[in-house]
Amino acid sequence: MTTQAEPGTGQDRGTGHDRSPKQDRSRATRRRLLEAAVECLAELGWTGSTVSVVAERAGVSRGAAQHHFPTREDLFTAAVEYVAAERLAALRAHAGQLPPHGEGRTEAVVEMLVQLCTGPLFRAALHLWVAAASEEQLRPRITDLEARVGREAHRAAIEFLGVDESAEGVRECVQATLDMVRGLGLADFLSDDSARRAHVVRHWARILDAELRQHAAG
């Protein structure tokens, strides 16, 4: 005969309460690994970013790292996707502080997109792209990752600019902007290109704003 636990006794305690802290710790460990992986990639490149190096930086054992991410490819592709999603979410959270519609807003949006391509996240992603060019096992993962991140960046740009993507030419204008900011990120990879970049951003924002107005007018 099965004994039912009385309310308040030790028999019915713990399962929910014990599991929640354990899950929280697991999520925290996973987050530390993902963030450490991006930091290592940005600083050490693909060759120097082993699972052991990432685990040490995250403050966990190699076994714990492999429990969450069985392979090196799993770890680094998940890391770049996670941090990219975090960065886009942070930008969306600040979208309400953008200037009203007009040239000033367009320039602010372009600058926000440039920020995605000039920090540690972009450096980490670039190291992954280079590695994927020569490692067949990694290539399909990075191709899929780039497509997903690219779609999210495109959606964010449309949202921030407040434009109608169905209008002729708007999609191409936004895509050209994203291609340009990636190029600016590459120019910043080996040296600080911020002074020249500021002029380029202002000039492109004027062009983009005029084009979007023209397409909106039909």
Contacts in CASP RR format, 6 or more apart in sequence:
PFRMAT RR
TARGET T0000
AUTHOR 0000-0000-0000
METHOD contacts of the structure
MODEL  1
MTTQAEPGTGQDRGTGHDRSPKQDRSRATRRRLLEAAVECLAELGWTGST
VSVVAERAGVSRGAAQHHFPTREDLFTAAVEYVAAERLAALRAHAGQLPP
HGEGRTEAVVEMLVQLCTGPLFRAALHLWVAAASEEQLRPRITDLEARVG
REAHRAAIEFLGVDESAEGVRECVQATLDMVRGLGLADFLSDDSARRAHV
VRHWARILDAELRQHAAG
3 11 0 8 1.000
5 11 0 8 1.000
5 12 0 8 1.000
6 12 0 8 1.000
26 68 0 8 1.000
29 58 0 8 1.000
29 60 0 8 1.000
29 64 0 8 1.000
29 68 0 8 1.000
30 68 0 8 1.000
31 82 0 8 1.000
32 58 0 8 1.000
32 59 0 8 1.000
32 60 0 8 1.000
33 54 0 8 1.000
33 55 0 8 1.000
33 58 0 8 1.000
33 60 0 8 1.000
33 65 0 8 1.000
33 68 0 8 1.000
33 69 0 8 1.000
33 75 0 8 1.000
33 79 0 8 1.000
34 75 0 8 1.000
34 78 0 8 1.000
34 79 0 8 1.000
34 82 0 8 1.000
34 83 0 8 1.000
35 58 0 8 1.000
35 79 0 8 1.000
35 83 0 8 1.000
36 54 0 8 1.000
36 55 0 8 1.000
36 57 0 8 1.000
36 58 0 8 1.000
36 59 0 8 1.000
37 49 0 8 1.000
37 54 0 8 1.000
37 75 0 8 1.000
37 76 0 8 1.000
37 78 0 8 1.000
37 79 0 8 1.000
37 124 0 8 1.000
38 79 0 8 1.000
38 80 0 8 1.000
38 83 0 8 1.000
38 120 0 8 1.000
38 121 0 8 1.000
38 124 0 8 1.000
39 57 0 8 1.000
39 120 0 8 1.000
39 124 0 8 1.000
40 48 0 8 1.000
40 49 0 8 1.000
40 53 0 8 1.000
40 54 0 8 1.000
40 57 0 8 1.000
41 49 0 8 1.000
41 76 0 8 1.000
41 79 0 8 1.000
41 80 0 8 1.000
41 123 0 8 1.000
41 124 0 8 1.000
41 127 0 8 1.000
41 128 0 8 1.000
42 119 0 8 1.000
42 120 0 8 1.000
42 121 0 8 1.000
42 123 0 8 1.000
42 124 0 8 1.000
42 127 0 8 1.000
43 120 0 8 1.000
44 53 0 8 1.000
45 127 0 8 1.000
46 76 0 8 1.000
46 127 0 8 1.000
46 128 0 8 1.000
46 130 0 8 1.000
46 131 0 8 1.000
49 76 0 8 1.000
49 127 0 8 1.000
50 72 0 8 1.000
51 62 0 8 1.000
51 65 0 8 1.000
51 66 0 8 1.000
51 69 0 8 1.000
51 72 0 8 1.000
51 75 0 8 1.000
52 62 0 8 1.000
54 65 0 8 1.000
54 75 0 8 1.000
55 61 0 8 1.000
55 62 0 8 1.000
55 63 0 8 1.000
55 64 0 8 1.000
55 65 0 8 1.000
58 65 0 8 1.000
65 75 0 8 1.000
68 75 0 8 1.000
69 75 0 8 1.000
69 78 0 8 1.000
73 137 0 8 1.000
73 138 0 8 1.000
73 141 0 8 1.000
76 128 0 8 1.000
77 128 0 8 1.000
77 138 0 8 1.000
77 141 0 8 1.000
77 142 0 8 1.000
77 145 0 8 1.000
79 124 0 8 1.000
80 121 0 8 1.000
80 124 0 8 1.000
80 125 0 8 1.000
80 128 0 8 1.000
80 145 0 8 1.000
80 149 0 8 1.000
81 145 0 8 1.000
81 148 0 8 1.000
81 149 0 8 1.000
83 121 0 8 1.000
83 124 0 8 1.000
84 116 0 8 1.000
84 121 0 8 1.000
84 125 0 8 1.000
84 149 0 8 1.000
84 152 0 8 1.000
85 152 0 8 1.000
87 116 0 8 1.000
87 121 0 8 1.000
88 116 0 8 1.000
88 152 0 8 1.000
88 153 0 8 1.000
88 156 0 8 1.000
91 112 0 8 1.000
91 115 0 8 1.000
91 116 0 8 1.000
91 156 0 8 1.000
91 160 0 8 1.000
92 156 0 8 1.000
92 159 0 8 1.000
94 112 0 8 1.000
95 159 0 8 1.000
95 160 0 8 1.000
98 105 0 8 1.000
98 108 0 8 1.000
98 109 0 8 1.000
98 112 0 8 1.000
98 160 0 8 1.000
99 105 0 8 1.000
99 108 0 8 1.000
101 162 0 8 1.000
102 209 0 8 1.000
103 205 0 8 1.000
103 206 0 8 1.000
103 209 0 8 1.000
104 205 0 8 1.000
104 209 0 8 1.000
105 161 0 8 1.000
106 161 0 8 1.000
106 205 0 8 1.000
106 208 0 8 1.000
106 209 0 8 1.000
106 212 0 8 1.000
107 201 0 8 1.000
107 202 0 8 1.000
107 205 0 8 1.000
107 206 0 8 1.000
107 209 0 8 1.000
109 157 0 8 1.000
109 160 0 8 1.000
109 161 0 8 1.000
110 177 0 8 1.000
110 181 0 8 1.000
110 201 0 8 1.000
110 204 0 8 1.000
110 205 0 8 1.000
110 208 0 8 1.000
111 201 0 8 1.000
112 160 0 8 1.000
113 153 0 8 1.000
113 156 0 8 1.000
113 157 0 8 1.000
113 177 0 8 1.000
113 178 0 8 1.000
113 181 0 8 1.000
114 181 0 8 1.000
114 184 0 8 1.000
114 185 0 8 1.000
114 197 0 8 1.000
114 201 0 8 1.000
116 122 0 8 1.000
116 153 0 8 1.000
116 181 0 8 1.000
117 181 0 8 1.000
117 182 0 8 1.000
117 183 0 8 1.000
117 184 0 8 1.000
117 185 0 8 1.000
118 184 0 8 1.000
118 185 0 8 1.000
118 188 0 8 1.000
118 194 0 8 1.000
118 197 0 8 1.000
122 185 0 8 1.000
123 189 0 8 1.000
125 146 0 8 1.000
125 149 0 8 1.000
126 186 0 8 1.000
126 189 0 8 1.000
128 138 0 8 1.000
128 142 0 8 1.000
128 145 0 8 1.000
129 142 0 8 1.000
129 146 0 8 1.000
131 138 0 8 1.000
131 142 0 8 1.000
132 138 0 8 1.000
132 139 0 8 1.000
132 141 0 8 1.000
132 142 0 8 1.000
132 143 0 8 1.000
133 139 0 8 1.000
150 178 0 8 1.000
153 178 0 8 1.000
154 174 0 8 1.000
154 175 0 8 1.000
154 178 0 8 1.000
157 174 0 8 1.000
157 177 0 8 1.000
157 178 0 8 1.000
158 165 0 8 1.000
158 170 0 8 1.000
158 174 0 8 1.000
161 174 0 8 1.000
161 212 0 8 1.000
163 170 0 8 1.000
163 174 0 8 1.000
163 212 0 8 1.000
163 215 0 8 1.000
163 216 0 8 1.000
164 170 0 8 1.000
164 216 0 8 1.000
165 171 0 8 1.000
165 174 0 8 1.000
167 215 0 8 1.000
167 216 0 8 1.000
167 218 0 8 1.000
168 215 0 8 1.000
168 218 0 8 1.000
169 211 0 8 1.000
169 215 0 8 1.000
170 212 0 8 1.000
170 215 0 8 1.000
170 216 0 8 1.000
173 208 0 8 1.000
173 211 0 8 1.000
173 212 0 8 1.000
173 215 0 8 1.000
177 204 0 8 1.000
177 208 0 8 1.000
180 200 0 8 1.000
180 204 0 8 1.000
184 193 0 8 1.000
184 197 0 8 1.000
184 200 0 8 1.000
184 201 0 8 1.000
185 193 0 8 1.000
187 193 0 8 1.000
187 196 0 8 1.000
187 197 0 8 1.000
188 194 0 8 1.000
188 197 0 8 1.000
END
